[in-house]
Amino acid sequence: MGALRYNDKKRVCFMIKKGNSETFHEQLKKLHEEIRQEWINLGNLPEDFREKGPKIIIILDNAS
């Protein structure tokens, strides 16, 4: 699974272990937490993340 950030073109890519929906859900939660933590490290308040944080768009592609 990968990600490309629009404003600075930072790329994040990691492999999802073959598994089930629980495995995929755990990876999405990790990605969300990484984005949230980076946003907080920039000096923003954690409680403002939901309202003022970046928008996250996930595109699912089954091109195997």
C-alpha positions as protocol buffer text, in pm:
chain_id: "A"
residue {
  index: 1
  type: MET
  ca { x: 0 y: 0 z: 0 }
}
residue {
  index: 2
  type: GLY
  ca { x: 132 y: 343 z: -78 }
}
residue {
  index: 3
  type: ALA
  ca { x: 50 y: 706 z: -38 }
}
residue {
  index: 4
  type: LEU
  ca { x: 149 y: 1029 z: -210 }
}
residue {
  index: 5
  type: ARG
  ca { x: 99 y: 1359 z: -34 }
}
residue {
  index: 6
  type: TYR
  ca { x: -24 y: 1640 z: -260 }
}
residue {
  index: 7
  type: ASN
  ca { x: 147 y: 1944 z: -105 }
}
residue {
  index: 8
  type: ASP
  ca { x: 507 y: 1820 z: -90 }
}
residue {
  index: 9
  type: LYS
  ca { x: 493 y: 1492 z: -284 }
}
residue {
  index: 10
  type: LYS
  ca { x: 613 y: 1290 z: 17 }
}
residue {
  index: 11
  type: ARG
  ca { x: 567 y: 922 z: -62 }
}
residue {
  index: 12
  type: VAL
  ca { x: 490 y: 648 z: 185 }
}
residue {
  index: 13
  type: CYS
  ca { x: 485 y: 287 z: 78 }
}
residue {
  index: 14
  type: PHE
  ca { x: 468 y: -35 z: 276 }
}
residue {
  index: 15
  type: MET
  ca { x: 365 y: -391 z: 210 }
}
residue {
  index: 16
  type: ILE
  ca { x: 49 y: -536 z: 354 }
}
residue {
  index: 17
  type: LYS
  ca { x: 87 y: -893 z: 467 }
}
residue {
  index: 18
  type: LYS
  ca { x: -146 y: -1135 z: 299 }
}
residue {
  index: 19
  type: GLY
  ca { x: -433 y: -1188 z: 533 }
}
residue {
  index: 20
  type: ASN
  ca { x: -788 y: -1082 z: 581 }
}
residue {
  index: 21
  type: SER
  ca { x: -981 y: -761 z: 638 }
}
residue {
  index: 22
  type: GLU
  ca { x: -841 y: -735 z: 992 }
}
residue {
  index: 23
  type: THR
  ca { x: -486 y: -716 z: 854 }
}
residue {
  index: 24
  type: PHE
  ca { x: -588 y: -445 z: 608 }
}
residue {
  index: 25
  type: HIS
  ca { x: -774 y: -252 z: 878 }
}
residue {
  index: 26
  type: GLU
  ca { x: -466 y: -259 z: 1105 }
}
residue {
  index: 27
  type: GLN
  ca { x: -252 y: -116 z: 824 }
}
residue {
  index: 28
  type: LEU
  ca { x: -503 y: 165 z: 765 }
}
residue {
  index: 29
  type: LYS
  ca { x: -501 y: 247 z: 1136 }
}
residue {
  index: 30
  type: LYS
  ca { x: -118 y: 262 z: 1131 }
}
residue {
  index: 31
  type: LEU
  ca { x: -123 y: 494 z: 830 }
}
residue {
  index: 32
  type: HIS
  ca { x: -380 y: 719 z: 1000 }
}
residue {
  index: 33
  type: GLU
  ca { x: -174 y: 733 z: 1320 }
}
residue {
  index: 34
  type: GLU
  ca { x: 146 y: 819 z: 1128 }
}
residue {
  index: 35
  type: ILE
  ca { x: -32 y: 1107 z: 953 }
}
residue {
  index: 36
  type: ARG
  ca { x: -186 y: 1226 z: 1280 }
}
residue {
  index: 37
  type: GLN
  ca { x: 146 y: 1211 z: 1466 }
}
residue {
  index: 38
  type: GLU
  ca { x: 326 y: 1403 z: 1192 }
}
residue {
  index: 39
  type: TRP
  ca { x: 54 y: 1669 z: 1205 }
}
residue {
  index: 40
  type: ILE
  ca { x: 91 y: 1699 z: 1585 }
}
residue {
  index: 41
  type: ASN
  ca { x: 472 y: 1719 z: 1554 }
}
residue {
  index: 42
  type: LEU
  ca { x: 424 y: 2027 z: 1334 }
}
residue {
  index: 43
  type: GLY
  ca { x: 278 y: 2206 z: 1637 }
}
residue {
  index: 44
  type: ASN
  ca { x: -91 y: 2140 z: 1587 }
}
residue {
  index: 45
  type: LEU
  ca { x: -327 y: 2032 z: 1865 }
}
residue {
  index: 46
  type: PRO
  ca { x: -434 y: 1665 z: 1868 }
}
residue {
  index: 47
  type: GLU
  ca { x: -798 y: 1757 z: 1932 }
}
residue {
  index: 48
  type: ASP
  ca { x: -803 y: 1969 z: 1615 }
}
residue {
  index: 49
  type: PHE
  ca { x: -694 y: 1685 z: 1386 }
}
residue {
  index: 50
  type: ARG
  ca { x: -1044 y: 1569 z: 1290 }
}
residue {
  index: 51
  type: GLU
  ca { x: -1165 y: 1919 z: 1195 }
}
residue {
  index: 52
  type: LYS
  ca { x: -850 y: 2094 z: 1072 }
}
residue {
  index: 53
  type: GLY
  ca { x: -616 y: 1811 z: 980 }
}
residue {
  index: 54
  type: PRO
  ca { x: -532 y: 1691 z: 630 }
}
residue {
  index: 55
  type: LYS
  ca { x: -790 y: 1510 z: 421 }
}
residue {
  index: 56
  type: ILE
  ca { x: -698 y: 1147 z: 359 }
}
residue {
  index: 57
  type: ILE
  ca { x: -808 y: 987 z: 33 }
}
residue {
  index: 58
  type: ILE
  ca { x: -765 y: 613 z: -7 }
}
residue {
  index: 59
  type: ILE
  ca { x: -783 y: 453 z: -350 }
}
residue {
  index: 60
  type: LEU
  ca { x: -825 y: 77 z: -354 }
}
residue {
  index: 61
  type: ASP
  ca { x: -685 y: -104 z: -656 }
}
residue {
  index: 62
  type: ASN
  ca { x: -684 y: -478 z: -706 }
}
residue {
  index: 63
  type: ALA
  ca { x: -418 y: -484 z: -977 }
}
residue {
  index: 64
  type: SER
  ca { x: -235 y: -800 z: -883 }
}
